[in-house]
Amino acid sequence: MQIPILIKPHQNGSGFRAKMGEPLSLSAEGLTRNETLQELRSMTELRLESGTEILPMEIKSGNPWLDFAGFLPDDELTREWMDILKANRKKANESPDGLLAGV
């Protein structure tokens, strides 16, 4: 797992500060860049060893059309109905006004 970390030197030049955002929201300070990162790593590992977990969560797509996907039965009557729909759509597409004649 990789977590983004912001590390920057103190303005007075006396060390570094590293921090990470949610979900852990930790920060550490040290005299050197490596010392600061190691401190932040230790804090993170301690937090995770104490039972804290970071897990991915699957969110439903929210596309209501997907709920209807595959709702038609795969039988002879449905196939015949779909063939008629396709033929009528083809006729409508070929007509100048996009409508079926005589309907």
Secondary structure, 3 states (H helix, E strand, C coil): CCCCCEEEECCCCCCEEEECCCCCCCEEEECCHHHHHHHHHHHHHHHHHCCCCCCCCCCCCCCHHHHHCCCCCCCHHHHHHHHHHHHHHHHHHHCCCCCCCCC
